[in-house]
Amino acid sequence: MTTIQPSPRQQILLEFALHRHLGLAFEASADGKASAGFVVDLQHIAFGGLHGGVLYALMDAVAMLALLTRLAPDRHAVTHDLHVSVMRGAAFGDRVVLAAQVARLGRSLAFVDVAARVGETMIATARVTKSVVVPKPA
């Protein structure tokens, strides 16, 4: 079942100061999937286009949004590896939609695929590997 409201764990991720500053907006999630987007604005631009580091960070965040739909409540995950292939840039005013899907979730590792699109045009893909961990008590 697809939800259009983030879960409490997803909401915590969306409220990170960096994600708020970059305008990451939740769209939907389902079992092993999530989507979110942002509009390219001045804080995203370097040398006339979308800064790669901004794109990488937000692809990683949306990968976590998808993983949280499948991760046990007593588990957390941290990024172990991130591989991004950028095919095209995005310009000021473009709406970038990030769609993530859990490819595999094991006991200690999770693999999540993420696609970034502007309209129907794919601008980047990512494979995010996350280590599944037991959170330390606060």
C-alpha positions in Angstrom: 0.0 0.0 0.0 1.4 3.4 -1.0 1.3 6.1 1.6 1.5 9.8 0.9 2.4 10.7 4.5 5.9 9.9 5.9 6.2 7.5 8.8 7.6 8.9 12.1 11.0 7.5 11.2 10.9 8.9 7.7 9.8 12.3 9.2 12.9 12.4 11.4 15.0 12.0 8.3 13.1 14.6 6.4 13.6 17.1 9.3 17.4 17.0 9.2 18.5 20.5 8.7 20.4 19.8 5.5 17.4 18.0 3.9 15.1 20.9 5.0 17.5 23.5 3.6 17.7 21.7 0.3 13.9 21.5 0.1 13.5 17.7 0.0 9.8 17.0 -0.1 8.3 13.6 0.5 6.0 12.3 -2.2 5.1 8.7 -1.4 6.4 5.4 0.0 5.4 1.7 -0.2 7.0 -1.6 0.7 10.6 -1.1 -0.2 10.0 2.1 -2.3 10.0 5.8 -1.7 10.0 9.0 -3.8 10.7 12.6 -2.9 11.7 15.6 -4.9 13.0 19.2 -4.9 13.1 22.2 -7.2 16.6 23.3 -8.2 17.1 26.7 -6.6 20.1 28.9 -5.8 21.3 26.8 -2.9 21.6 23.8 -5.3 23.6 25.6 -8.0 27.3 25.5 -8.8 28.8 26.6 -12.1 25.4 27.1 -13.6 23.8 23.8 -12.8 22.8 21.3 -10.0 25.8 20.6 -7.8 26.7 16.9 -7.8 27.1 16.8 -4.0 23.6 18.0 -3.5 22.3 15.3 -5.8 24.3 12.6 -4.1 23.2 13.6 -0.6 19.5 13.7 -1.6 19.8 10.4 -3.4 21.2 8.9 -0.3 18.4 10.4 1.8 15.7 9.0 -0.5 17.4 5.6 -0.4 17.0 5.6 3.4 13.3 6.7 3.0 12.8 3.5 1.0 14.8 1.3 3.3 12.9 2.5 6.4 9.7 0.9 4.9 11.4 -2.5 5.3 13.8 -2.1 8.2 12.9 -3.6 11.5 12.0 -1.0 14.2 15.0 -2.1 16.3 17.4 -1.5 13.4 19.1 1.4 11.7 21.3 1.7 8.7 24.3 3.8 7.8 25.7 4.4 4.3 28.5 2.0 3.6 29.0 2.9 -0.1 27.4 5.2 -2.6 27.9 5.0 -6.4 26.3 7.6 -8.6 26.3 7.9 -12.3 25.2 11.3 -13.6 24.0 11.4 -17.2 22.7 15.0 -17.5 22.6 18.1 -15.4 19.6 19.9 -14.1 19.1 23.7 -14.3 17.6 26.4 -12.1 13.9 25.8 -11.8 13.9 22.1 -12.7 11.9 19.8 -10.5 14.0 16.7 -9.7 12.2 13.6 -8.6 14.1 10.9 -6.8 12.7 7.4 -6.7 14.3 4.6 -4.6 13.7 0.9 -4.4 15.3 -1.6 -2.1 17.0 -4.2 -4.3 18.1 -6.5 -1.4 17.9 -6.4 2.3 20.0 -8.8 4.3 20.9 -9.1 8.0 23.9 -6.8 7.7 23.7 -5.1 4.3 21.0 -3.4 2.2 21.2 -2.4 -1.4 19.0 0.4 -2.7 18.7 1.7 -6.3 17.8 5.3 -6.8 16.8 7.1 -10.0 16.8 10.9 -10.5 14.6 12.4 -13.2 13.6 15.8 -14.5 10.2 15.1 -16.1 10.7 11.9 -18.1 14.4 12.4 -18.5 16.7 10.3 -16.3 19.6 12.5 -15.1 21.3 10.1 -12.6 21.2 6.7 -11.1 22.7 5.4 -7.8 23.3 2.2 -6.0 23.5 2.9 -2.2 24.8 0.2 0.1 23.9 0.6 3.7 25.2 -1.4 6.7 22.3 -2.5 8.9 23.1 -1.8 12.6 21.6 -1.9 16.0 21.3 1.7 17.3 23.3 2.6 20.3 21.3 3.8 23.3 21.2 7.6 23.7 
